[in-house]
Amino acid sequence: MARLEAEIGLSRGAIFSYFPSKLDLFVALAEADQEQLGTRWLESGFDDVVRHVGEGPDWIGVYLDVPRMLRVDASLRERWGAFNPELQVRLAETIAAGQAAGTLRDDLPVESIGRFLGVVLDGLAVQQGAGFGIDVEATIELVRNALRPE
């Protein structure tokens, strides 16, 4: 909270006049982060997203807290699933377009490819949060090879 107060120039009380609880604030930050990464993917490609996460996300705590919170909080899991539906459709369309163009393998459903890419990003964030070095370019090459048509 202290970091957030310093970054946005509002007191804790002012912040909570916008958000009824810490959970609501957390959800807003997580949704904004998801929007930013999805938009980055659409505008600059998945490689750029991997490079961004490999640099160390500013809100690494969000990446590390989300899985635990989603596992134990059904209402949060439902809210999470409803984040940015238009963005999710656009990302799925991007994968489908890659399959149609022959740049992505087409023997897997779009959802499976999207989940795989999410797992890669989550793993990168956890590794980064734990302080392990990440060979970002090698990771990108592995992802490309995994998704390249045969």
C-alpha positions, 0 to 999 in steps of 0.5 A: 500500500505504501508503494501504491500511495507514493506512486499515485499520490493519494493517501490510503483513505483516498484510495479506499474511497475508490475501492471498497476493500483491499480485494477490490483494489487487488482485482482492479490492479490485476485486471489492469495488468492483464489488459496491459499484457494482452494489449502488448501481445496484440500490438507487439507480439507474444515475444514482447510479452515474454521480454516484458515479464522476463525484465521483472513485472512491476507488480510481481506480488500480483503474479505470485498471489493470484494462483493462491487466491484463485484456488481458495476464493470461488467468487474471485475465480468467477470475477477473474474469468470475466476479466476483459472478455473483448480482449480474450476474444481478440487474443483467441482470434490472433491465435486462430489467425496464426493457425489459418496463416500457417504460422502456428500449429493447427493440430491443437485447439486455440484454447490449448495454445492460449493456456500453454502461453499463459503457463509460460508467462506464469512460470516466467513470473514465478522464476523472476519473483524467486530471483532466478535468472531467465534466458528470455531469448531461449524461452522465446525460441522454445515457445516458437518451436513448440508452436511451429507447424510441423 
